[in-house]
Amino acid sequence: MSLERPDLEGSTAFITGTTRGIGKAIALDLAEQGCNIVSTGKTSENNDYGDDKGLEGTIEQTARECEEKGVEALPIELNVRDEEIVENAVEEAVDHFGEVNILINNASAIQPANVEDLPANRFDLLTDVNIRGTYITSRAMIPHLRDADEDAWILTNAPAARTDRKVGGSAYAWSKMGMSFVTLSLAGELAGDDIGCNSFWPVTAIDTRATRHFGMGTEDDWRTPQVVSDTVLGILNEDPAEFTGNAVYDEDFLVERGITDFSEYNLTEGDPHPMSAQMVDPNYERPAELQ
C-alpha cells in the first residue's frame, strides 16, 4: 500500500535547514505535491560557509531543484540563532509569496558527547540552534499562520520528551526534546487558531552527513531521509484543527496508514535497530505489525 499524499497546490512552506539531508528531502517532496518552498540555511552560494566546513549543497541548489518540479522557490540565507535575521527572513518570505502557511523546523545542531567532553560553548550552540531557533522561528511565523487561507502547520523535527536522562549525549538529547516541548506547547496555545502543531521523529538513525560524520552506526543502522519526508507528507494530509499536539514516530505513523513494508527506506537488508527512538524512549517497541 502506498501513502496517500496531500495536494499542496497553493501552499507555501518555510523550511529551515534545506541544504541537504532530511530538510532537502522534505523540500523536494513538498514541491512535488505543488507546494512553493522557502529554502533556508547557512550554506549559500553567496558565502564561504560550505567551503570552510566542507559541506555539499546550498539553499540555492535546493531551490533550483524544487523549481524543476514546477513550483516557485525562494532561497534565503538564515541563521536561526539570530532573532532579527529570522524575523527579516519570515517577512521577506511573506512579502514574496503573499502567504506562508507551513513552517517546518528542521535545522539542528548535533554533537552527541559526554558532559566532560562537551565544552560549554558547544552546549550553548546545541540549545541556541535547536530550542531557541525553534522558538524564535515559530514565534515569528505565528501571526502569518493565523492569517493563512490554506491549512496552517508548525511541524518540528524532534522527539518527544520521554526520558529523564541520556548517558553519553545529554546536551544533544535535551536540546532536541526541547524543540518538541516548544512545539507541543504551541498546540495548546494555538488550539483556537486551527494551526496543527506536531513534532516528528525517526525510529531509526537516518543517513545524513551528520550521522556519518559522528560515526553513529553503519549503513545497516540507517534509513534514507525519505521515511521522514513521507511522514511529513502524511501529516500534511490531516486536518490541522484535529491533528495537533502529537509527537509522531515515523514508523508508528506510517503503519497506522497502512505502510508495513519499510524495505524501500533501508540502506541494507533487514530493519535497522530503533536507536533514534530509544535515545529518548529507552522502552520503545516497534508496532506489532513490524515485530
C-alpha positions as CSV (number, residue, x, y, z in Angstrom):
1,M,0.0,0.0,0.0
2,S,1.3,3.5,-0.8
3,L,0.9,6.6,1.3
4,E,-1.9,9.0,0.3
5,R,-0.1,12.2,-0.5
6,P,-1.6,15.7,0.1
7,D,-2.5,18.2,-2.7
8,L,-0.4,21.2,-1.6
9,E,-1.2,23.4,-4.6
10,G,-1.5,27.0,-3.3
11,S,0.6,26.3,-0.2
12,T,4.0,27.7,0.7
13,A,6.4,26.1,3.2
14,F,9.1,27.9,5.1
15,I,11.7,25.1,5.9
16,T,14.8,25.6,8.0
17,G,17.9,23.6,7.0
18,T,17.2,22.6,3.4
19,T,20.7,22.3,2.0
20,R,21.0,18.5,2.5
21,G,19.6,15.5,4.3
22,I,16.1,15.4,5.8
23,G,15.4,19.1,5.1
24,K,16.2,18.8,1.4
25,A,14.2,15.6,1.1
26,I,11.1,17.3,2.7
27,A,11.5,20.4,0.4
28,L,11.7,18.3,-2.7
29,D,8.7,16.1,-1.7
30,L,6.5,19.1,-0.8
31,A,7.5,20.7,-4.1
32,E,6.4,17.5,-5.9
33,Q,3.0,18.0,-4.4
34,G,2.7,21.6,-5.7
35,C,4.0,23.5,-2.6
36,N,6.1,26.6,-3.0
37,I,9.3,26.4,-1.0
38,V,11.3,28.9,1.1
39,S,14.7,27.2,1.2
40,T,16.7,28.4,4.2
41,G,20.1,27.6,5.8
42,K,23.6,28.9,6.3
43,T,25.2,27.2,3.3
44,S,24.7,29.6,0.4
45,E,26.4,30.3,-2.9
46,N,26.8,33.8,-1.7
47,N,29.1,32.9,1.3
48,D,32.1,30.7,2.1
49,Y,30.3,28.8,4.9
50,G,30.1,25.5,3.0
51,D,33.6,25.7,1.6
52,D,35.1,26.4,5.0
53,K,33.3,23.4,6.6
54,G,33.5,21.0,3.6
55,L,29.7,20.9,3.2
56,E,27.9,20.0,0.0
57,G,24.7,21.6,-1.1
58,T,23.3,25.1,-0.9
59,I,20.0,26.7,-0.3
60,E,20.1,27.9,-3.9
61,Q,20.7,24.4,-5.3
62,T,17.7,23.1,-3.3
63,A,15.6,25.9,-4.6
64,R,16.5,25.2,-8.2
65,E,15.7,21.5,-7.8
66,C,12.3,22.5,-6.3
67,E,11.6,24.8,-9.2
68,E,12.3,21.9,-11.6
69,K,9.2,20.3,-10.2
70,G,7.1,23.3,-11.3
71,V,6.8,25.4,-8.2
72,E,8.3,28.7,-7.1
73,A,11.2,28.6,-4.6
74,L,12.9,31.4,-2.7
75,P,16.4,30.8,-1.1
76,I,17.1,32.9,2.0
77,E,20.3,32.7,3.9
78,L,19.3,32.1,7.6
79,N,21.0,31.8,11.0
80,V,18.2,30.6,13.3
81,R,20.1,31.8,16.3
82,D,19.6,35.4,15.4
83,E,16.1,36.8,16.1
84,E,16.4,39.8,13.8
85,I,17.6,37.7,10.9
86,V,14.8,35.2,11.4
87,E,12.2,37.9,11.6
88,N,13.5,39.6,8.5
89,A,13.6,36.2,6.6
90,V,9.9,35.5,7.6
91,E,8.9,39.0,6.4
92,E,10.8,38.5,3.1
93,A,9.1,35.2,2.5
94,V,5.6,36.5,3.2
95,D,6.2,39.6,1.1
96,H,7.4,37.5,-1.8
97,F,4.6,34.8,-1.7
98,G,1.8,36.8,-0.1
99,E,1.2,33.9,2.3
100,V,3.2,31.2,4.1
101,N,1.1,28.5,5.7
102,I,3.6,25.8,6.6
103,L,6.6,26.1,8.9
104,I,8.9,23.1,9.3
105,N,11.6,23.5,12.0
106,N,14.2,21.1,10.7
107,A,17.5,23.0,11.3
108,S,19.5,21.4,14.1
109,A,23.0,21.2,15.6
110,I,24.2,17.8,16.6
111,Q,27.0,16.6,18.8
112,P,26.5,13.5,20.9
113,A,29.1,13.6,23.7
114,N,29.6,13.1,27.4
115,V,29.3,16.2,29.6
116,E,33.1,16.0,30.4
117,D,33.9,16.0,26.6
118,L,31.5,18.8,25.5
119,P,32.7,22.3,26.1
120,A,30.1,24.9,27.4
121,N,30.2,26.8,24.1
122,R,29.1,23.7,22.3
123,F,26.3,23.2,24.8
124,D,25.2,26.7,24.0
125,L,25.3,26.0,20.3
126,L,23.0,23.0,20.7
127,T,20.5,24.8,22.8
128,D,20.6,28.0,20.7
129,V,20.2,26.3,17.3
130,N,17.7,23.6,18.4
131,I,15.5,25.1,21.1
132,R,16.0,28.8,20.7
133,G,15.9,28.5,16.9
134,T,12.6,26.6,17.0
135,Y,11.2,29.1,19.5
136,I,12.0,32.3,17.6
137,T,11.2,30.9,14.2
138,S,7.8,29.6,15.4
139,R,7.1,32.9,17.2
140,A,7.9,35.0,14.1
141,M,5.6,32.8,12.0
142,I,2.5,32.6,14.3
143,P,0.8,35.9,13.1
144,H,1.2,34.9,9.4
145,L,-0.1,31.3,10.1
146,R,-3.1,32.8,11.8
147,D,-3.9,34.8,8.6
148,A,-3.3,31.9,6.2
149,D,-6.1,30.8,3.9
150,E,-4.7,27.4,3.4
151,D,-4.2,24.7,6.2
152,A,-1.6,26.1,8.7
153,W,1.0,23.9,10.3
154,I,4.1,24.1,12.6
155,L,6.0,20.8,12.3
156,T,9.3,20.2,14.1
157,N,11.9,17.5,13.5
158,A,12.3,16.4,17.1
159,P,11.4,13.6,19.6
160,A,9.0,13.7,22.5
161,A,10.5,14.1,26.0
162,R,10.1,10.6,27.3
163,T,13.2,10.2,29.4
164,D,14.9,12.0,32.3
165,R,18.4,11.1,31.2
166,K,20.7,10.3,28.3
167,V,24.1,9.0,29.2
168,G,26.7,10.0,26.7
169,G,24.6,12.6,24.9
170,S,22.6,14.6,27.5
171,A,23.1,18.0,25.8
172,Y,22.0,16.9,22.4
173,A,19.0,14.9,23.7
174,W,18.0,17.8,25.9
175,S,18.1,20.3,23.1
176,K,16.1,18.0,20.7
177,M,13.5,17.2,23.3
178,G,13.2,21.0,23.9
179,M,12.2,21.5,20.3
180,S,9.2,19.2,20.8
181,F,8.4,20.8,24.1
182,V,8.0,24.2,22.5
183,T,6.1,22.8,19.5
184,L,3.6,20.7,21.6
185,S,3.1,23.6,23.9
186,L,2.1,25.8,20.9
187,A,-0.6,23.2,20.1
188,G,-2.4,24.3,23.2
189,E,-1.7,28.0,22.8
190,L,-2.9,28.0,19.2
191,A,-5.8,25.5,19.7
192,G,-8.3,28.1,18.7
193,D,-6.5,29.1,15.5
194,D,-6.6,25.8,13.6
195,I,-2.8,25.6,13.4
196,G,-1.6,22.0,13.6
197,C,1.5,21.8,15.8
198,N,3.2,18.5,15.9
199,S,6.7,17.0,16.1
200,F,8.0,14.1,14.0
201,W,11.0,11.8,14.7
202,P,12.5,8.8,13.0
203,V,12.6,5.5,14.9
204,T,16.0,4.6,13.3
205,A,19.0,6.7,12.6
206,I,18.9,8.5,9.2
207,D,21.6,8.5,6.6
208,T,22.8,12.2,6.7
209,R,26.1,13.9,6.7
210,A,25.9,14.4,10.5
211,T,25.2,10.7,11.1
212,R,28.2,9.7,9.1
213,H,30.4,12.5,10.5
214,F,29.8,11.5,14.1
215,G,30.0,7.7,13.3
216,M,26.5,7.0,14.6
217,G,26.5,3.4,13.4
218,T,26.8,2.0,9.9
219,E,24.6,1.7,6.8
220,D,23.0,-1.4,8.5
221,D,21.7,1.0,11.1
222,W,20.3,3.8,8.9
223,R,17.3,4.6,6.7
224,T,17.1,7.2,4.0
225,P,15.6,10.6,4.7
226,Q,12.6,9.6,2.6
227,V,11.0,7.8,5.5
228,V,10.9,11.1,7.5
229,S,9.7,13.1,4.4
230,D,6.9,10.6,3.8
231,T,5.8,11.1,7.4
232,V,5.7,14.8,7.0
233,L,3.6,14.4,3.8
234,G,1.2,12.1,5.7
235,I,0.8,14.7,8.5
236,L,0.1,17.4,5.9
237,N,-2.8,15.2,4.6
238,E,-4.5,15.5,8.0
239,D,-6.8,18.3,9.3
240,P,-4.7,20.7,11.3
241,A,-7.6,21.6,13.5
242,E,-7.9,17.9,14.6
243,F,-4.3,16.5,14.2
244,T,-2.3,18.7,16.6
245,G,-0.3,18.2,19.8
246,N,1.2,14.9,18.6
247,A,4.8,13.7,18.9
248,V,4.9,11.3,16.0
249,Y,7.3,8.4,15.3
250,D,7.7,7.8,11.6
251,E,7.2,4.0,11.8
252,D,4.1,4.2,14.1
253,F,2.5,6.9,12.0
254,L,3.1,5.2,8.6
255,V,2.0,1.8,10.0
256,E,-1.3,3.4,11.1
257,R,-1.8,4.5,7.5
258,G,-1.2,1.0,6.1
259,I,2.5,1.1,5.4
260,T,4.2,-2.1,6.7
261,D,7.0,-2.7,4.2
262,F,9.9,-0.4,5.1
263,S,12.4,-2.1,2.9
264,E,12.4,0.8,0.4
265,Y,13.8,3.1,3.1
266,N,16.5,0.8,4.3
267,L,20.1,1.1,3.1
268,T,20.8,-2.7,3.5
269,E,18.6,-5.8,4.0
270,G,16.8,-6.1,7.4
271,D,15.3,-3.4,9.5
272,P,17.7,-1.2,11.4
273,H,17.7,-1.0,15.2
274,P,15.4,1.6,16.6
275,M,18.3,3.6,18.1
276,S,16.9,7.0,17.4
277,A,13.6,6.3,19.2
278,Q,15.4,4.7,22.1
279,M,17.6,7.7,22.5
280,V,14.7,9.4,24.2
281,D,12.4,6.4,24.9
282,P,14.5,3.5,26.2
283,N,11.5,1.3,26.4
284,Y,10.3,2.0,22.8
285,E,8.9,-1.0,21.0
286,R,8.1,-1.2,17.3
287,P,4.4,-1.5,16.2
288,A,3.2,-5.1,16.3
289,E,3.0,-5.2,12.5
290,L,6.8,-4.8,12.3
291,Q,7.8,-7.2,15.0
